[in-house]
Amino acid sequence: MTEVELVATALAMGAAAGLTDTSRGVVQDLHTVLREAVRRRLSAGGDGVRGGYGVRVLHAYETDPDVWHTRLLQVLASGLEMDEEILGAARAVLRADRRTGHVIVDVVGS
């Protein structure tokens, strides 16, 4: 799994956790930290992907991950530096989600 796929998967898991009562709490809190770190990074700079467009894709992904998955991967892959804050937050979401007993299978590209 690439760094971009790791972050996108963690964003999807955190968003899905917000839809169920059993996953609220730690996973949702960690997802918020990750989402805000990615949003801050996308807001910085002024190229075509960063700024308004990248943030809009992030928000759209939260409301409909199935439709916006590919576009989010493109936004994350095009120049967004995956620093330790973002990667650490993504890993924390995945670990916390695993502890709650949820299993998410990603079959994109299979």
MITI-12522 format. One record per residue: residue number from 1; residue in three letters; chain; x, y, z of N, C-alpha, C in turn. Coordinates in Angstrom, 1 decimal. Layout:
BEGIN
+-------+------+------+--------+--------+--------+--------+--------+--------+--------+--------+--------+
: kekol : zafi : pati :    n_X :    n_Y :    n_Z :   ca_X :   ca_Y :   ca_Z :    c_X :    c_Y :    c_Z :
+-------+------+------+--------+--------+--------+--------+--------+--------+--------+--------+--------+
:   NUM :  ALA :    A :      X :      Y :      Z :      X :      Y :      Z :      X :      Y :      Z :
...
+-------+------+------+--------+--------+--------+--------+--------+--------+--------+--------+--------+
This chain:
BEGIN
+-------+------+------+--------+--------+--------+--------+--------+--------+--------+--------+--------+
: kekol : zafi : pati :    n_X :    n_Y :    n_Z :   ca_X :   ca_Y :   ca_Z :    c_X :    c_Y :    c_Z :
+-------+------+------+--------+--------+--------+--------+--------+--------+--------+--------+--------+
:     1 :  MET :    A :    0.9 :   -1.2 :    0.0 :    0.0 :    0.0 :    0.0 :    0.9 :    1.2 :    0.0 :
:     2 :  THR :    A :    0.6 :    2.2 :   -0.9 :    1.4 :    3.4 :   -1.0 :    1.0 :    4.3 :    0.1 :
:     3 :  GLU :    A :    1.8 :    5.4 :    0.4 :    1.4 :    6.4 :    1.4 :    0.1 :    7.0 :    1.1 :
:     4 :  VAL :    A :   -0.2 :    7.3 :   -0.2 :   -1.4 :    7.9 :   -0.7 :   -2.6 :    7.0 :   -0.4 :
:     5 :  GLU :    A :   -2.4 :    5.7 :   -0.7 :   -3.5 :    4.7 :   -0.4 :   -3.7 :    4.6 :    1.1 :
:     6 :  LEU :    A :   -2.7 :    4.6 :    1.9 :   -2.8 :    4.5 :    3.3 :   -3.6 :    5.7 :    3.9 :
:     7 :  VAL :    A :   -3.4 :    6.9 :    3.4 :   -4.1 :    8.1 :    3.9 :   -5.6 :    8.0 :    3.4 :
:     8 :  ALA :    A :   -5.8 :    7.6 :    2.2 :   -7.2 :    7.6 :    1.6 :   -8.0 :    6.5 :    2.4 :
:     9 :  THR :    A :   -7.3 :    5.3 :    2.7 :   -8.0 :    4.3 :    3.4 :   -8.4 :    4.7 :    4.8 :
:    10 :  ALA :    A :   -7.5 :    5.4 :    5.5 :   -7.7 :    5.9 :    6.8 :   -8.8 :    6.9 :    6.8 :
:    11 :  LEU :    A :   -8.8 :    7.8 :    5.8 :   -9.9 :    8.8 :    5.7 :  -11.3 :    8.1 :    5.5 :
:    12 :  ALA :    A :  -11.3 :    7.0 :    4.7 :  -12.5 :    6.3 :    4.5 :  -13.0 :    5.6 :    5.7 :
:    13 :  MET :    A :  -12.1 :    4.9 :    6.4 :  -12.4 :    4.2 :    7.7 :  -13.0 :    5.2 :    8.7 :
:    14 :  GLY :    A :  -12.3 :    6.3 :    8.8 :  -12.8 :    7.3 :    9.8 :  -14.1 :    7.8 :    9.5 :
:    15 :  ALA :    A :  -14.4 :    8.1 :    8.2 :  -15.7 :    8.5 :    7.8 :  -16.8 :    7.5 :    8.0 :
:    16 :  ALA :    A :  -16.4 :    6.2 :    7.8 :  -17.4 :    5.1 :    8.0 :  -17.7 :    4.9 :    9.5 :
:    17 :  ALA :    A :  -16.7 :    5.2 :   10.3 :  -16.8 :    5.0 :   11.7 :  -17.8 :    6.0 :   12.3 :
:    18 :  GLY :    A :  -17.9 :    7.2 :   11.6 :  -18.8 :    8.2 :   12.0 :  -20.3 :    7.8 :   11.8 :
:    19 :  LEU :    A :  -20.5 :    6.8 :   11.0 :  -21.8 :    6.4 :   10.6 :  -22.4 :    5.3 :   11.6 :
:    20 :  THR :    A :  -21.6 :    4.8 :   12.5 :  -22.0 :    3.8 :   13.4 :  -21.8 :    4.2 :   14.8 :
:    21 :  ASP :    A :  -22.7 :    3.8 :   15.7 :  -22.5 :    4.2 :   17.1 :  -21.4 :    3.5 :   17.8 :
:    22 :  THR :    A :  -21.1 :    2.2 :   17.4 :  -20.1 :    1.5 :   18.1 :  -18.7 :    2.0 :   17.8 :
:    23 :  SER :    A :  -18.5 :    2.7 :   16.7 :  -17.1 :    3.1 :   16.3 :  -16.8 :    4.6 :   16.8 :
:    24 :  ARG :    A :  -17.8 :    5.3 :   17.3 :  -17.5 :    6.6 :   17.7 :  -16.4 :    6.7 :   18.8 :
:    25 :  GLY :    A :  -16.0 :    7.8 :   19.1 :  -15.0 :    7.9 :   20.1 :  -13.6 :    8.0 :   19.5 :
:    26 :  VAL :    A :  -12.7 :    7.0 :   19.9 :  -11.3 :    7.1 :   19.5 :  -11.1 :    7.2 :   18.0 :
:    27 :  VAL :    A :  -11.8 :    6.3 :   17.3 :  -11.6 :    6.3 :   15.8 :  -12.0 :    7.6 :   15.2 :
:    28 :  GLN :    A :  -13.2 :    8.1 :   15.7 :  -13.7 :    9.4 :   15.1 :  -12.7 :   10.5 :   15.5 :
:    29 :  ASP :    A :  -12.2 :   10.5 :   16.7 :  -11.3 :   11.6 :   17.1 :  -10.0 :   11.6 :   16.3 :
:    30 :  LEU :    A :   -9.5 :   10.4 :   16.1 :   -8.3 :   10.2 :   15.3 :   -8.5 :   10.6 :   13.8 :
:    31 :  HIS :    A :   -9.7 :   10.3 :   13.3 :  -10.1 :   10.7 :   12.0 :  -10.1 :   12.2 :   11.8 :
:    32 :  THR :    A :  -10.6 :   12.8 :   12.8 :  -10.7 :   14.3 :   12.8 :   -9.3 :   14.9 :   12.7 :
:    33 :  VAL :    A :   -8.4 :   14.4 :   13.5 :   -7.0 :   14.8 :   13.5 :   -6.4 :   14.6 :   12.1 :
:    34 :  LEU :    A :   -6.6 :   13.5 :   11.5 :   -6.1 :   13.2 :   10.2 :   -6.7 :   14.1 :    9.1 :
:    35 :  ARG :    A :   -8.0 :   14.2 :    9.1 :   -8.7 :   15.1 :    8.2 :   -8.2 :   16.5 :    8.2 :
:    36 :  GLU :    A :   -8.0 :   17.0 :    9.5 :   -7.6 :   18.4 :    9.6 :   -6.1 :   18.6 :    9.1 :
:    37 :  ALA :    A :   -5.3 :   17.6 :    9.4 :   -3.9 :   17.7 :    8.9 :   -3.9 :   17.7 :    7.4 :
:    38 :  VAL :    A :   -4.7 :   16.8 :    6.7 :   -4.7 :   16.8 :    5.3 :   -5.3 :   18.1 :    4.7 :
:    39 :  ARG :    A :   -6.4 :   18.6 :    5.4 :   -7.0 :   19.8 :    4.9 :   -6.0 :   21.0 :    5.0 :
:    40 :  ARG :    A :   -5.3 :   21.1 :    6.1 :   -4.3 :   22.1 :    6.2 :   -3.2 :   22.1 :    5.1 :
:    41 :  ARG :    A :   -2.8 :   20.8 :    4.9 :   -1.8 :   20.7 :    3.8 :   -2.3 :   21.0 :    2.4 :
:    42 :  LEU :    A :   -3.6 :   20.6 :    2.2 :   -4.2 :   20.9 :    0.9 :   -4.5 :   22.5 :    0.8 :
:    43 :  SER :    A :   -4.7 :   23.1 :    1.9 :   -5.0 :   24.5 :    1.8 :   -3.8 :   25.4 :    1.6 :
:    44 :  ALA :    A :   -2.6 :   24.8 :    1.9 :   -1.3 :   25.5 :    1.7 :   -1.0 :   25.5 :    0.3 :
:    45 :  GLY :    A :   -0.4 :   26.6 :   -0.2 :    0.1 :   26.6 :   -1.6 :   -1.0 :   27.1 :   -2.5 :
:    46 :  GLY :    A :   -0.6 :   27.4 :   -3.7 :   -1.6 :   27.9 :   -4.7 :   -1.6 :   27.2 :   -6.0 :
:    47 :  ASP :    A :   -1.1 :   26.0 :   -6.1 :   -1.1 :   25.3 :   -7.4 :   -2.5 :   24.8 :   -7.7 :
:    48 :  GLY :    A :   -2.8 :   24.2 :   -8.8 :   -4.1 :   23.8 :   -9.2 :   -4.8 :   22.8 :   -8.3 :
:    49 :  VAL :    A :   -4.0 :   21.9 :   -7.6 :   -4.5 :   20.9 :   -6.8 :   -4.7 :   21.3 :   -5.4 :
:    50 :  ARG :    A :   -3.7 :   22.0 :   -4.9 :   -3.9 :   22.6 :   -3.6 :   -4.8 :   23.7 :   -3.6 :
:    51 :  GLY :    A :   -5.2 :   24.1 :   -2.4 :   -6.1 :   25.3 :   -2.3 :   -7.5 :   24.8 :   -2.4 :
:    52 :  GLY :    A :   -8.3 :   25.6 :   -3.0 :   -9.8 :   25.3 :   -3.1 :  -10.2 :   24.0 :   -3.6 :
:    53 :  TYR :    A :   -9.6 :   23.6 :   -4.7 :  -10.0 :   22.3 :   -5.4 :   -9.7 :   21.1 :   -4.5 :
:    54 :  GLY :    A :   -8.5 :   21.0 :   -4.0 :   -8.1 :   19.9 :   -3.1 :   -9.0 :   19.8 :   -1.9 :
:    55 :  VAL :    A :   -9.3 :   20.9 :   -1.3 :  -10.2 :   20.9 :   -0.1 :  -11.6 :   20.5 :   -0.5 :
:    56 :  ARG :    A :  -12.1 :   21.0 :   -1.6 :  -13.4 :   20.6 :   -2.1 :  -13.5 :   19.1 :   -2.3 :
:    57 :  VAL :    A :  -12.4 :   18.5 :   -2.9 :  -12.4 :   17.0 :   -3.1 :  -12.4 :   16.3 :   -1.8 :
:    58 :  LEU :    A :  -11.6 :   16.8 :   -0.8 :  -11.6 :   16.1 :    0.5 :  -13.0 :   16.2 :    1.1 :
:    59 :  HIS :    A :  -13.7 :   17.3 :    1.1 :  -15.0 :   17.4 :    1.6 :  -16.0 :   16.5 :    0.9 :
:    60 :  ALA :    A :  -15.9 :   16.5 :   -0.4 :  -16.8 :   15.6 :   -1.2 :  -16.6 :   14.1 :   -0.9 :
:    61 :  TYR :    A :  -15.3 :   13.8 :   -0.7 :  -14.9 :   12.4 :   -0.4 :  -15.6 :   11.9 :    0.9 :
:    62 :  GLU :    A :  -15.7 :   12.9 :    1.8 :  -16.3 :   12.5 :    3.1 :  -17.8 :   12.2 :    3.0 :
:    63 :  THR :    A :  -18.4 :   12.9 :    2.0 :  -19.9 :   12.6 :    1.9 :  -20.2 :   11.4 :    1.0 :
:    64 :  ASP :    A :  -19.3 :   11.1 :    0.0 :  -19.5 :   10.0 :   -0.9 :  -18.1 :    9.4 :   -1.4 :
:    65 :  PRO :    A :  -17.5 :    8.6 :   -0.5 :  -16.2 :    8.1 :   -0.8 :  -16.2 :    7.2 :   -2.0 :
:    66 :  ASP :    A :  -17.2 :    6.5 :   -2.3 :  -17.2 :    5.6 :   -3.5 :  -17.0 :    6.4 :   -4.8 :
:    67 :  VAL :    A :  -17.7 :    7.6 :   -4.9 :  -17.7 :    8.4 :   -6.1 :  -16.4 :    9.2 :   -6.2 :
:    68 :  TRP :    A :  -15.8 :    9.7 :   -5.0 :  -14.7 :   10.6 :   -5.0 :  -13.4 :    9.9 :   -4.7 :
:    69 :  HIS :    A :  -13.3 :    8.6 :   -4.6 :  -12.1 :    7.9 :   -4.2 :  -11.0 :    8.1 :   -5.2 :
:    70 :  THR :    A :  -11.2 :    8.0 :   -6.5 :  -10.1 :    8.1 :   -7.5 :   -9.6 :    9.6 :   -7.5 :
:    71 :  ARG :    A :  -10.6 :   10.5 :   -7.4 :  -10.2 :   11.9 :   -7.5 :   -9.3 :   12.3 :   -6.2 :
:    72 :  LEU :    A :   -9.7 :   11.7 :   -5.1 :   -9.0 :   12.0 :   -3.9 :   -7.5 :   11.4 :   -4.0 :
:    73 :  LEU :    A :   -7.4 :   10.2 :   -4.5 :   -6.1 :    9.7 :   -4.7 :   -5.2 :   10.6 :   -5.6 :
:    74 :  GLN :    A :   -5.9 :   11.1 :   -6.7 :   -5.1 :   12.0 :   -7.6 :   -4.7 :   13.3 :   -6.8 :
:    75 :  VAL :    A :   -5.6 :   13.8 :   -6.0 :   -5.2 :   15.0 :   -5.3 :   -4.1 :   14.8 :   -4.3 :
:    76 :  LEU :    A :   -4.2 :   13.7 :   -3.6 :   -3.2 :   13.3 :   -2.6 :   -1.8 :   13.0 :   -3.3 :
:    77 :  ALA :    A :   -1.9 :   12.4 :   -4.4 :   -0.6 :   12.0 :   -5.1 :    0.0 :   13.1 :   -5.9 :
:    78 :  SER :    A :   -0.7 :   14.2 :   -6.2 :   -0.1 :   15.3 :   -7.0 :    0.5 :   16.4 :   -6.1 :
:    79 :  GLY :    A :    1.7 :   16.0 :   -5.6 :    2.5 :   17.1 :   -4.9 :    2.2 :   17.2 :   -3.5 :
:    80 :  LEU :    A :    1.3 :   16.5 :   -2.9 :    1.0 :   16.6 :   -1.5 :    2.1 :   15.8 :   -0.7 :
:    81 :  GLU :    A :    2.9 :   16.5 :    0.0 :    3.9 :   15.8 :    0.8 :    3.3 :   15.1 :    2.0 :
:    82 :  MET :    A :    3.5 :   13.8 :    2.0 :    3.0 :   13.0 :    3.1 :    4.0 :   13.1 :    4.3 :
:    83 :  ASP :    A :    3.8 :   14.1 :    5.2 :    4.7 :   14.2 :    6.3 :    4.4 :   13.2 :    7.4 :
:    84 :  GLU :    A :    5.2 :   13.2 :    8.4 :    5.0 :   12.3 :    9.5 :    3.7 :   12.6 :   10.3 :
:    85 :  GLU :    A :    3.2 :   13.8 :   10.3 :    2.0 :   14.1 :   11.0 :    0.8 :   13.4 :   10.3 :
:    86 :  ILE :    A :    0.8 :   13.5 :    9.0 :   -0.3 :   12.9 :    8.2 :   -0.2 :   11.4 :    8.3 :
:    87 :  LEU :    A :    1.0 :   10.8 :    8.0 :    1.2 :    9.4 :    8.0 :    0.9 :    8.8 :    9.4 :
:    88 :  GLY :    A :    1.4 :    9.4 :   10.4 :    1.2 :    9.0 :   11.8 :   -0.3 :    9.0 :   12.1 :
:    89 :  ALA :    A :   -1.0 :   10.0 :   11.7 :   -2.5 :   10.1 :   12.0 :   -3.2 :    9.0 :   11.2 :
:    90 :  ALA :    A :   -2.8 :    8.7 :   10.0 :   -3.4 :    7.7 :    9.2 :   -3.2 :    6.3 :    9.8 :
:    91 :  ARG :    A :   -2.0 :    6.1 :   10.3 :   -1.7 :    4.8 :   10.9 :   -2.5 :    4.6 :   12.2 :
:    92 :  ALA :    A :   -2.6 :    5.7 :   13.0 :   -3.4 :    5.7 :   14.2 :   -4.8 :    5.3 :   14.0 :
:    93 :  VAL :    A :   -5.4 :    5.9 :   12.9 :   -6.8 :    5.6 :   12.6 :   -7.0 :    4.1 :   12.2 :
:    94 :  LEU :    A :   -6.1 :    3.6 :   11.4 :   -6.1 :    2.2 :   11.0 :   -6.0 :    1.3 :   12.2 :
:    95 :  ARG :    A :   -5.0 :    1.6 :   13.1 :   -4.8 :    0.7 :   14.3 :   -6.1 :    0.8 :   15.2 :
:    96 :  ALA :    A :   -6.6 :    2.0 :   15.4 :   -7.8 :    2.1 :   16.3 :   -9.0 :    1.4 :   15.7 :
:    97 :  ASP :    A :   -9.1 :    1.5 :   14.4 :  -10.3 :    0.8 :   13.7 :  -10.1 :   -0.7 :   13.8 :
:    98 :  ARG :    A :   -8.9 :   -1.2 :   13.7 :   -8.7 :   -2.6 :   13.9 :   -9.1 :   -3.1 :   15.3 :
:    99 :  ARG :    A :   -8.8 :   -2.3 :   16.3 :   -9.1 :   -2.6 :   17.6 :  -10.6 :   -2.7 :   17.9 :
:   100 :  THR :    A :  -11.4 :   -1.9 :   17.1 :  -12.8 :   -2.0 :   17.3 :  -13.5 :   -3.2 :   16.7 :
:   101 :  GLY :    A :  -12.7 :   -4.0 :   15.9 :  -13.2 :   -5.2 :   15.3 :  -13.7 :   -5.0 :   13.9 :
:   102 :  HIS :    A :  -13.5 :   -3.9 :   13.3 :  -14.0 :   -3.6 :   12.0 :  -13.0 :   -4.1 :   11.0 :
:   103 :  VAL :    A :  -13.4 :   -4.7 :    9.9 :  -12.5 :   -5.1 :    8.8 :  -13.1 :   -4.4 :    7.6 :
:   104 :  ILE :    A :  -12.2 :   -3.7 :    6.9 :  -12.6 :   -3.0 :    5.6 :  -11.7 :   -3.7 :    4.5 :
:   105 :  VAL :    A :  -12.4 :   -4.1 :    3.5 :  -11.7 :   -4.7 :    2.4 :  -11.7 :   -3.7 :    1.2 :
:   106 :  ASP :    A :  -10.6 :   -3.4 :    0.6 :  -10.5 :   -2.5 :   -0.5 :  -10.3 :   -3.3 :   -1.7 :
:   107 :  VAL :    A :  -11.2 :   -3.3 :   -2.6 :  -11.1 :   -4.1 :   -3.8 :  -10.9 :   -3.3 :   -5.1 :
:   108 :  VAL :    A :  -10.6 :   -2.0 :   -4.9 :  -10.3 :   -1.1 :   -6.0 :   -9.1 :   -1.6 :   -6.7 :
:   109 :  GLY :    A :   -9.2 :   -1.8 :   -8.0 :   -8.1 :   -2.3 :   -8.9 :   -7.9 :   -3.8 :   -8.9 :
:   110 :  SER :    A :   -8.8 :   -4.5 :   -8.2 :   -8.7 :   -6.0 :   -8.2 :   -9.2 :   -6.6 :   -9.4 :
+-------+------+------+--------+--------+--------+--------+--------+--------+--------+--------+--------+
